[in-house]
Structures are given as C-alpha cells and as structure tokens.
C-alpha cells in the first residue's frame, strides 16, 4: 500500500470510529477521541463528561467498545482509556451536542446559538464560531453563522489550535447540521509580544519556537 493510500485509510478508519463512539456514548457526554497507531498497538483516549458511563458497570461498556474496535474496525491491540472533560464549555463536540439537544426540545436555533456563544466566551475562549444549517426560517436550506471574539481563518493558528465539533439532528422539516469552532484560551496569537524585564547591563537573546516559546541566553 502506498503512503497516500495508507494515510487515507487511517483517516477513514478514525472517522468511522469517531462516528461509532459518538452514537454509542451520546448519554455520556462524548467530547471526542484521540487515536494513535503504534507498532505496539493502538492507543484510544475517549473524552467524556461522565466517564463512569463510558466504563459501565464493572467495566462492561468499555470492554464492549474494545471488542467492537477489534472485530468491526480491525484495530490491533486497542488500549482504551477514558479522560474526563474538565471544562465542557471549551469542548466543541460537547457544545455541538448541547445545541442539537436543545433544538430537539423545540428551542429556537438563534436563542440556543447565542446561549452557547455566551457560555463559551465566559469559559475563557479567545473566539468561537457556530454554524447551523438546515430549513431554519423557510422551506429552503440555509446556513446561519454566529461569531464572537477572535477566530483565525488561515495560517499556523488556524491549522494547529482551532478545535472543531459537529453534530446532526433529524427534525420534522429535515436534517440540521451544527458546527462549533473554538479558539482555546491557551492558543497563541502571532501578534502577541512578551517583554521580560532584566537587570541593567544584561542582554537577553530569545529564539522563538513553534509555539512562541524561546530559549534564553545571557551575555
């Protein structure tokens, strides 16, 4: 198998696993999954608001997930762990599910979108963008976008630090899609400059790295 086909196959498998876990762990507050393929096996880290429901009584649920990953998806030697989401408002997958659940209960999409914007920004996010698609106000499909704060659209910050969550719901008019993008509070900004005070006569040399962190030297 060529390198390109191997990468595509790996990404397709990760997407299928994410879709399976999102449906199975909906009641556990599923917030995403990290999958790392290694020569010794596959590390699968599940993020959830209620880890107890992911583990299940006497570990039954997590054993079912492990068996399903091996048999259905062909994952070799999966090592499944669960991590609790400390701040749900900063997890885009959780917020996308919350918006979907509110719309299922009959809450207007604009009301729940502004509620989510406020909660995410109050949690400390640098920026947030919410897209809701479907038959929102008429019989024709349309997309509405709600934004707050700073949201990079290109470059290194957009590729590395923006977190994305998606959810879909089926209502009487049709299928609705929700996408939530969050620029987390610990993400750097290119225009930010940090000044460090030094004693008189000392010189500081800083070599900026990938995240703006540098190695200091004195003369």
C-alpha positions in Angstrom: 0.0 0.0 0.0 1.3 3.4 -1.0 1.9 6.1 1.6 -1.0 8.2 0.4 -3.4 5.3 0.5 -2.2 4.4 3.9 -2.8 7.9 5.2 -6.3 8.0 3.6 -7.2 4.6 5.1 -6.0 5.7 8.5 -8.1 8.8 8.4 -11.2 7.0 7.2 -10.9 4.5 10.0 -10.5 7.2 12.6 -13.7 8.9 11.2 -15.7 5.7 11.4 -14.5 5.1 15.0 -15.4 8.6 15.9 -18.9 8.2 14.4 -19.4 4.9 16.3 -18.3 6.3 19.6 -20.4 9.5 19.2 -23.5 7.4 18.8 -22.8 4.8 21.5 -21.7 7.3 24.1 -24.2 10.1 23.5 -25.6 9.9 27.0 -22.1 10.0 28.5 -21.4 13.5 27.1 -19.0 12.3 24.4 -16.4 15.0 23.7 -14.1 13.4 21.1 -11.5 10.7 20.8 -7.7 10.6 20.2 -6.5 7.6 18.2 -2.8 6.8 17.9 -1.5 3.9 15.9 1.8 2.5 17.2 3.8 -0.7 16.5 2.9 -2.0 20.0 -0.9 -1.4 19.5 -3.4 1.4 19.2 -4.0 4.0 22.0 -7.6 5.2 22.1 -8.4 8.0 24.5 -12.1 8.8 24.9 -13.1 12.2 26.3 -16.4 12.4 28.1 -18.3 14.5 30.7 -19.4 11.4 32.6 -16.5 8.8 32.4 -18.5 6.4 34.6 -21.0 5.8 31.8 -18.2 5.1 29.4 -16.7 2.5 31.7 -20.1 1.0 32.6 -20.9 -1.4 35.5 -17.9 -3.5 36.2 -16.2 -2.2 33.1 -18.8 -3.8 30.8 -19.2 -0.9 28.4 -15.5 -0.2 27.9 -15.0 -4.0 27.2 -17.7 -3.9 24.6 -16.0 -0.9 22.9 -12.7 -2.7 23.0 -14.2 -5.8 21.4 -16.0 -3.7 18.8 -12.8 -1.9 17.8 -11.0 -5.2 17.2 -13.8 -7.1 15.4 -15.6 -4.3 13.4 -12.8 -1.8 12.7 -9.8 -4.2 12.7 -7.9 -2.2 15.4 -4.9 -4.1 16.5 -4.4 -4.5 20.3 -6.5 -1.5 21.3 -5.7 0.2 24.7 -8.8 2.2 25.6 -8.7 4.8 28.3 -11.2 7.5 29.4 -10.4 11.1 30.3 -12.9 13.4 32.0 -13.7 16.8 30.3 -12.9 19.4 33.0 -14.5 22.4 31.2 -17.3 21.2 28.9 -17.8 24.8 27.5 -14.4 24.7 25.9 -15.1 21.4 24.1 -16.7 22.0 20.7 -18.1 18.5 20.4 -19.9 18.8 23.7 -21.3 22.2 22.8 -22.4 21.0 19.4 -24.4 18.2 21.1 -25.9 20.6 23.6 -27.1 22.8 20.8 -28.6 19.8 19.0 -30.3 18.5 22.1 -31.8 22.0 22.8 -33.1 22.2 19.2 -34.7 18.7 19.6 -36.6 20.0 22.6 -38.0 22.9 20.4 -35.7 25.8 21.4 -35.2 28.3 18.6 -31.9 27.9 16.9 -30.9 31.6 17.3 -31.6 31.5 21.0 -29.6 28.4 21.7 -26.7 29.7 19.4 -26.4 33.0 21.4 -26.6 31.0 24.7 -23.7 28.8 23.5 -21.7 31.8 22.4 -22.0 33.4 25.8 -21.2 30.2 27.7 -18.1 29.5 25.6 -16.7 33.0 25.9 -17.4 33.2 29.6 -15.3 30.0 30.0 -12.3 31.9 28.7 -12.2 31.1 25.0 -10.4 33.6 22.7 -13.0 33.1 20.0 -16.0 31.0 18.9 -17.9 30.4 15.6 -21.1 28.5 15.4 -22.7 27.4 12.1 -26.3 26.0 12.0 -27.6 24.6 8.6 -31.0 23.4 7.6 -34.5 24.7 6.9 -34.2 27.4 9.6 -36.8 30.0 8.7 -38.3 28.8 5.4 -38.7 25.7 3.3 -35.3 26.3 1.7 -32.0 25.2 3.2 -29.8 28.0 4.5 -26.8 28.5 6.9 -26.6 30.9 9.7 -23.2 31.8 11.4 -22.7 33.3 14.8 -19.3 34.5 16.0 -17.6 36.1 19.0 -14.0 37.0 19.8 -11.1 36.2 17.6 -11.2 33.3 15.0 -8.1 32.9 12.8 -9.0 31.7 9.3 -5.6 30.8 7.9 -2.0 30.1 8.8 -0.5 28.2 11.7 -3.0 29.3 14.4 -6.0 28.1 12.3 -4.4 24.8 11.4 -3.0 23.8 14.8 -5.1 25.3 17.6 -8.7 25.7 16.4 -10.9 22.9 17.8 -14.0 21.7 15.8 -17.1 19.8 16.8 -20.0 18.6 14.7 -23.5 17.2 15.3 -26.5 16.4 13.2 -30.2 16.1 14.2 -33.3 15.0 12.4 -36.4 17.1 12.9 -39.7 17.3 11.1 -38.5 19.8 8.4 -35.4 17.7 7.7 -31.8 17.2 8.8 -29.9 20.0 10.6 -26.2 20.3 10.9 -24.3 22.1 13.7 -20.6 23.0 13.6 -18.8 24.6 16.5 -15.3 26.1 16.3 -13.4 27.2 19.4 -10.1 29.1 19.7 -8.9 28.0 23.1 -7.6 30.4 25.8 -4.1 28.9 25.8 -3.6 29.2 22.0 -1.0 31.9 21.0 -1.6 34.8 18.7 1.1 35.8 16.1 0.9 39.5 17.0 1.4 38.9 20.8 4.8 40.1 22.1 6.0 39.3 25.6 8.5 41.6 27.2 10.7 40.2 30.0 12.3 42.7 32.4 16.0 42.2 33.0 18.7 43.8 35.3 20.7 46.7 33.8 23.6 45.6 31.8 22.2 42.2 30.9 21.1 41.1 27.4 18.5 38.6 26.5 18.5 36.5 23.3 15.3 34.7 22.5 14.8 32.2 19.7 11.1 31.7 19.2 10.0 28.2 18.6 6.8 26.6 17.2 4.5 27.9 20.0 6.3 31.2 20.6 8.4 29.7 23.4 12.1 30.6 23.4 15.5 29.6 24.7 17.1 32.4 26.7 20.8 33.3 26.9 22.7 36.0 28.6 25.9 37.9 27.9 
